[in-house]
Amino acid sequence: MKKLILVTVLALGIMGSAACTNMNKTQQGALSGGAIGALGGAGIAAIAGGSGTTGAIIGGAAGAITGAIYGHNK
Protein backbone atom coordinates (compact mmCIF):
# COMPACT_ATOMS: atom_id res chain seq x y z
CA MET A 1 0.00 0.00 0.00
CA LYS A 2 2.83 2.39 0.78
CA LYS A 3 4.29 1.79 -2.68
CA LEU A 4 0.97 2.65 -4.31
CA ILE A 5 0.66 5.89 -2.38
CA LEU A 6 4.28 6.82 -3.15
CA VAL A 7 3.85 6.11 -6.87
CA THR A 8 0.60 8.08 -6.93
CA VAL A 9 2.18 11.07 -5.22
CA LEU A 10 5.18 11.02 -7.55
CA ALA A 11 3.03 10.67 -10.67
CA LEU A 12 0.77 13.53 -9.62
CA GLY A 13 3.78 15.65 -8.77
CA ILE A 14 5.17 15.15 -12.25
CA MET A 15 1.80 15.91 -13.83
CA GLY A 16 1.39 18.94 -11.61
CA SER A 17 4.73 20.33 -12.68
CA ALA A 18 3.79 20.12 -16.37
CA ALA A 19 3.15 23.45 -18.04
CA CYS A 20 -0.49 24.50 -17.76
CA THR A 21 -0.14 27.81 -19.58
CA ASN A 22 -1.96 26.59 -22.71
CA MET A 23 -4.93 25.28 -20.75
CA ASN A 24 -8.13 27.19 -20.13
CA LYS A 25 -9.56 27.53 -16.62
CA THR A 26 -11.89 24.54 -17.05
CA GLN A 27 -9.01 22.26 -18.02
CA GLN A 28 -6.80 23.56 -15.21
CA GLY A 29 -9.60 22.99 -12.71
CA ALA A 30 -10.20 19.45 -13.97
CA LEU A 31 -6.50 18.58 -13.73
CA SER A 32 -6.06 20.07 -10.27
CA GLY A 33 -9.33 18.61 -8.99
CA GLY A 34 -8.50 15.19 -10.36
CA ALA A 35 -5.09 15.17 -8.72
CA ILE A 36 -6.40 16.33 -5.36
CA GLY A 37 -9.35 13.93 -5.56
CA ALA A 38 -7.13 10.97 -6.40
CA LEU A 39 -4.84 11.65 -3.47
CA GLY A 40 -7.74 12.20 -1.11
CA GLY A 41 -9.59 9.12 -2.33
CA ALA A 42 -6.53 6.89 -2.03
CA GLY A 43 -5.79 8.23 1.44
CA ILE A 44 -9.32 7.78 2.72
CA ALA A 45 -9.56 4.28 1.24
CA ALA A 46 -6.24 3.31 2.80
CA ILE A 47 -7.31 4.58 6.21
CA ALA A 48 -10.69 2.84 5.93
CA GLY A 49 -9.02 -0.44 4.95
CA GLY A 50 -10.34 -0.47 1.37
CA SER A 51 -8.58 -0.54 -1.96
CA GLY A 52 -6.35 2.49 -2.49
CA THR A 53 -6.62 2.08 -6.25
CA THR A 54 -10.40 2.12 -6.21
CA GLY A 55 -10.40 5.12 -3.89
CA ALA A 56 -7.98 6.97 -6.17
CA ILE A 57 -10.08 6.27 -9.26
CA ILE A 58 -13.35 7.35 -7.66
CA GLY A 59 -11.78 10.36 -5.95
CA GLY A 60 -9.98 11.39 -9.12
CA ALA A 61 -13.14 11.23 -11.20
CA ALA A 62 -15.17 13.17 -8.65
CA GLY A 63 -12.39 15.73 -8.23
CA ALA A 64 -11.98 16.22 -11.98
CA ILE A 65 -15.69 16.84 -12.44
CA THR A 66 -15.85 19.23 -9.50
CA GLY A 67 -12.67 21.01 -10.57
CA ALA A 68 -13.92 21.42 -14.12
CA ILE A 69 -17.18 22.94 -12.92
CA TYR A 70 -15.35 25.25 -10.55
CA GLY A 71 -12.84 26.30 -13.22
CA HIS A 72 -15.58 26.91 -15.77
CA ASN A 73 -17.46 29.19 -13.38
CA LYS A 74 -14.36 31.11 -12.37
C-alpha positions in Angstrom: 0.0 0.0 0.0 2.8 2.4 0.8 4.3 1.8 -2.7 1.0 2.7 -4.3 0.7 5.9 -2.4 4.3 6.8 -3.1 3.9 6.1 -6.9 0.6 8.1 -6.9 2.2 11.1 -5.2 5.2 11.0 -7.6 3.0 10.7 -10.7 0.8 13.5 -9.6 3.8 15.6 -8.8 5.2 15.1 -12.2 1.8 15.9 -13.8 1.4 18.9 -11.6 4.7 20.3 -12.7 3.8 20.1 -16.4 3.2 23.5 -18.0 -0.5 24.5 -17.8 -0.1 27.8 -19.6 -2.0 26.6 -22.7 -4.9 25.3 -20.8 -8.1 27.2 -20.1 -9.6 27.5 -16.6 -11.9 24.5 -17.0 -9.0 22.3 -18.0 -6.8 23.6 -15.2 -9.6 23.0 -12.7 -10.2 19.5 -14.0 -6.5 18.6 -13.7 -6.1 20.1 -10.3 -9.3 18.6 -9.0 -8.5 15.2 -10.4 -5.1 15.2 -8.7 -6.4 16.3 -5.4 -9.3 13.9 -5.6 -7.1 11.0 -6.4 -4.8 11.7 -3.5 -7.7 12.2 -1.1 -9.6 9.1 -2.3 -6.5 6.9 -2.0 -5.8 8.2 1.4 -9.3 7.8 2.7 -9.6 4.3 1.2 -6.2 3.3 2.8 -7.3 4.6 6.2 -10.7 2.8 5.9 -9.0 -0.4 4.9 -10.3 -0.5 1.4 -8.6 -0.5 -2.0 -6.4 2.5 -2.5 -6.6 2.1 -6.2 -10.4 2.1 -6.2 -10.4 5.1 -3.9 -8.0 7.0 -6.2 -10.1 6.3 -9.3 -13.4 7.4 -7.7 -11.8 10.4 -5.9 -10.0 11.4 -9.1 -13.1 11.2 -11.2 -15.2 13.2 -8.6 -12.4 15.7 -8.2 -12.0 16.2 -12.0 -15.7 16.8 -12.4 -15.9 19.2 -9.5 -12.7 21.0 -10.6 -13.9 21.4 -14.1 -17.2 22.9 -12.9 -15.3 25.3 -10.6 -12.8 26.3 -13.2 -15.6 26.9 -15.8 -17.5 29.2 -13.4 -14.4 31.1 -12.4 
